[in-house]
Amino acid sequence: MKIYWTVDSIADLLQRYPSAPSLLTAKEAETYEKLTVPKRQCEWLAGRIAIKELARKIHPTLNYLEAEVRRLMNGKPWLAM
């Protein structure tokens, strides 16, 4: 399965997902708020939503707040559920 998703700006992302920040866990929301550059906010938020969307394809009953994207020691993301 291939998934293609592009986001040009935080405005575009929030237009597609108006409640995007509410899809974040408390830790994710804290990290999101610390990002001060809009482009980086957009990339970071888009990555979290994309990972959670993919997880929902596998587990349709998954609640976004039950899944948290974390980072391994080497910086690679992983999904904790």
Secondary structure, 3 states (H helix, E strand, C coil): CCCCCCCCCHHHHHHHCCCHHHHCCHHHHHHHHHCCCHHHHHHHHHHHHHHHHHHHHHCCCCCHHHCEEEECCCCCEEEEC
